[in-house]
Amino acid sequence: MKTISCIAILTAMLATANSCRKQDDTEAAQLASFASVALQKGEWQQAYDQLVRASALRPSVAEYQTGAGMAAVKLGRMDVAETHYDTAAQILAKQAMDDPERFCDYALLLGLLGRYEEAITVLKDRPERFLDAQMLQPLAKEPDMIEEMVSEYGIEEMLSEYGIKKTEQGLGPAN
């Protein structure tokens, strides 16, 4: 009888946790959507706050960290931006081992951050199972072209839309 009660309680707890997780996913997606609109309007603080909240709800979504970093740059908080970008890189590093698309995202983010040597090392040491991944073929053949790939993917253009540019010190305000 106690075993059945324990199983029933455990099942109820898991169902509640799963329901909360789905609510968090939905709320995080809504916050990110609002943040995207705020970024387009130049409402940097609002975008930043929403992306930080979305990141708290879904800490495994690198895009929320990257967006928060972009907003922080516009707010002139470069140290905060670097923290968000580093967190995004850590998230992608974990996900990269299971998914060639995330692996490519990771290498490109490292390139965007100006960490070209690290990106080249990552590409050269890619998992064997990713050798045939189509998206990695150009980089696999010539990992040194990561800097060119960053600009080809339009990342710099996207950043410039938000008033951010790459400098020798990293990312900074375009003005």
QUIRAJO-V577554 format. One record per backbone hydrogen bond with DSSP energy under -0.5 kcal/mol. NH is the residue of the N-H (numbers start at 1). CO is the residue of the C=O. E is the energy in kcal/mol with one decimal. If there is no record, write none. Layout:
nh=NH co=CO e=E
nh=NH co=CO e=E
//
This chain:
nh=5 co=1 e=-2.1
nh=6 co=2 e=-2.8
nh=7 co=3 e=-2.5
nh=8 co=4 e=-2.5
nh=9 co=5 e=-2.5
nh=10 co=6 e=-2.7
nh=11 co=7 e=-2.8
nh=12 co=8 e=-2.2
nh=13 co=9 e=-2.5
nh=14 co=10 e=-2.6
nh=15 co=11 e=-2.4
nh=16 co=12 e=-2.3
nh=17 co=13 e=-2.6
nh=18 co=14 e=-2.7
nh=19 co=15 e=-2.2
nh=20 co=16 e=-2.5
nh=21 co=17 e=-2.3
nh=22 co=18 e=-2.1
nh=23 co=19 e=-2.1
nh=24 co=20 e=-2.7
nh=25 co=21 e=-2.5
nh=26 co=22 e=-2.3
nh=27 co=23 e=-2.9
nh=28 co=24 e=-2.9
nh=29 co=25 e=-2.2
nh=30 co=26 e=-2.2
nh=31 co=27 e=-2.6
nh=32 co=28 e=-2.5
nh=33 co=29 e=-2.0
nh=34 co=30 e=-2.5
nh=35 co=31 e=-2.5
nh=36 co=32 e=-2.2
nh=37 co=33 e=-1.7
nh=38 co=34 e=-2.4
nh=39 co=35 e=-2.8
nh=40 co=36 e=-2.0
nh=41 co=37 e=-1.7
nh=42 co=38 e=-0.7
nh=42 co=39 e=-1.0
nh=43 co=38 e=-2.9
nh=44 co=42 e=-1.6
nh=47 co=43 e=-2.4
nh=48 co=44 e=-2.9
nh=49 co=45 e=-2.8
nh=50 co=46 e=-2.3
nh=51 co=47 e=-2.4
nh=52 co=48 e=-2.4
nh=53 co=49 e=-2.1
nh=54 co=50 e=-2.5
nh=55 co=51 e=-2.4
nh=56 co=52 e=-1.9
nh=57 co=53 e=-1.7
nh=58 co=54 e=-2.5
nh=61 co=58 e=-1.8
nh=62 co=60 e=-0.8
nh=64 co=61 e=-0.8
nh=65 co=61 e=-1.0
nh=66 co=62 e=-2.6
nh=67 co=63 e=-2.5
nh=68 co=64 e=-2.2
nh=69 co=65 e=-2.2
nh=70 co=66 e=-2.2
nh=71 co=67 e=-2.4
nh=72 co=68 e=-2.4
nh=73 co=69 e=-2.1
nh=74 co=70 e=-1.8
nh=75 co=71 e=-1.5
nh=76 co=73 e=-1.7
nh=77 co=72 e=-2.8
nh=78 co=76 e=-0.9
nh=81 co=77 e=-2.3
nh=82 co=78 e=-2.7
nh=83 co=79 e=-1.6
nh=84 co=80 e=-2.1
nh=85 co=81 e=-2.8
nh=86 co=82 e=-2.8
nh=87 co=83 e=-2.3
nh=88 co=84 e=-2.5
nh=89 co=85 e=-2.4
nh=90 co=86 e=-2.2
nh=91 co=87 e=-2.4
nh=92 co=88 e=-2.7
nh=93 co=89 e=-2.4
nh=94 co=90 e=-1.7
nh=95 co=91 e=-2.2
nh=96 co=92 e=-2.4
nh=97 co=93 e=-0.5
nh=97 co=94 e=-0.7
nh=98 co=95 e=-1.5
nh=99 co=95 e=-1.0
nh=103 co=99 e=-2.2
nh=104 co=100 e=-2.2
nh=105 co=101 e=-2.3
nh=106 co=102 e=-2.6
nh=107 co=103 e=-2.3
nh=108 co=104 e=-2.6
nh=109 co=105 e=-2.6
nh=110 co=106 e=-2.4
nh=111 co=107 e=-2.0
nh=112 co=108 e=-2.9
nh=113 co=109 e=-2.2
nh=114 co=111 e=-1.8
nh=115 co=110 e=-2.7
nh=116 co=114 e=-1.2
nh=119 co=115 e=-2.3
nh=120 co=116 e=-2.8
nh=121 co=117 e=-2.3
nh=122 co=118 e=-2.5
nh=123 co=119 e=-2.4
nh=124 co=120 e=-2.5
nh=125 co=121 e=-2.0
nh=126 co=123 e=-1.2
nh=130 co=127 e=-2.0
nh=131 co=128 e=-1.9
nh=133 co=130 e=-1.6
nh=136 co=133 e=-1.3
nh=137 co=133 e=-0.6
nh=137 co=134 e=-1.2
nh=140 co=136 e=-3.3
nh=141 co=137 e=-2.1
nh=142 co=138 e=-1.8
nh=145 co=142 e=-2.2
nh=146 co=143 e=-1.4
nh=147 co=144 e=-0.6
nh=149 co=145 e=-2.5
nh=150 co=146 e=-2.2
nh=151 co=147 e=-1.3
nh=152 co=148 e=-2.4
nh=153 co=149 e=-2.2
nh=154 co=151 e=-1.4
nh=155 co=150 e=-1.3
nh=158 co=154 e=-2.5
nh=159 co=155 e=-2.8
nh=160 co=156 e=-2.3
nh=161 co=157 e=-1.5
nh=162 co=158 e=-0.8
nh=162 co=159 e=-1.2
nh=163 co=160 e=-1.7
nh=164 co=159 e=-2.4
nh=165 co=172 e=-3.0
nh=167 co=170 e=-4.2
nh=170 co=167 e=-1.2
nh=172 co=165 e=-2.6
nh=174 co=163 e=-3.8
//
